[in-house]
């Protein structure tokens, strides 16, 4: 059974620290603690992982991002990517070929992810309902357990 882990993008991006930096890999663009913890989990638990960006949709870790942006599923006025686009990307990026999809992130990211995979796979959210601090603790513990 092949597992895909979907990691939410993060608010803290590398361009805040290095404004003159050009394009970077998606895996390196997000530098906040939540992203780093979720990425570590994804790299250990999944056969593959992608980032769910509110601006771009599904990103492979090696996809290049040109620069800073401030788009979030939490605020519709920032114009997050449409669910229809996410559904199309599930097919175009061959994400529907995975037997199991694990989603991480907050309520809005979970809702977008569930809709994106609605016709293709059941998405599980192992840390749903936990406050951020507890979610990060649980994610770290699950990562450590999976590494053994």
Rosetta blueprint (number, residue, H / E / L):
1 X L
2 X L
3 X E
4 X E
5 X E
6 X E
7 X E
8 X E
9 X L
10 X L
11 X L
12 X L
13 X E
14 X H
15 X H
16 X H
17 X H
18 X L
19 X L
20 X L
21 X L
22 X L
23 X L
24 X E
25 X E
26 X H
27 X H
28 X H
29 X H
30 X E
31 X L
32 X L
33 X H
34 X H
35 X H
36 X H
37 X H
38 X H
39 X H
40 X H
41 X H
42 X H
43 X H
44 X H
45 X H
46 X L
47 X L
48 X E
49 X E
50 X E
51 X E
52 X E
53 X E
54 X L
55 X L
56 X L
57 X E
58 X E
59 X E
60 X E
61 X L
62 X L
63 X L
64 X E
65 X E
66 X L
67 X L
68 X L
69 X L
70 X L
71 X L
72 X L
73 X L
74 X L
75 X L
76 X H
77 X H
78 X H
79 X L
80 X L
81 X L
82 X L
83 X H
84 X H
85 X H
86 X H
87 X H
88 X H
89 X H
90 X H
91 X H
92 X H
93 X L
94 X L
95 X H
96 X H
97 X H
98 X L
99 X L
100 X E
101 X E
102 X E
103 X E
104 X L
105 X L
106 X L
107 X H
108 X H
109 X H
110 X H
111 X H
112 X H
113 X H
114 X H
115 X H
116 X H
117 X L
118 X L
119 X L
120 X L
121 X L
122 X L
123 X E
124 X E
125 X L
126 X L
127 X L
128 X L
129 X L
130 X L
131 X L
132 X H
133 X H
134 X H
135 X H
136 X H
137 X H
138 X H
139 X H
140 X H
141 X H
142 X H
143 X H
144 X H
145 X H
146 X H
147 X H
148 X L
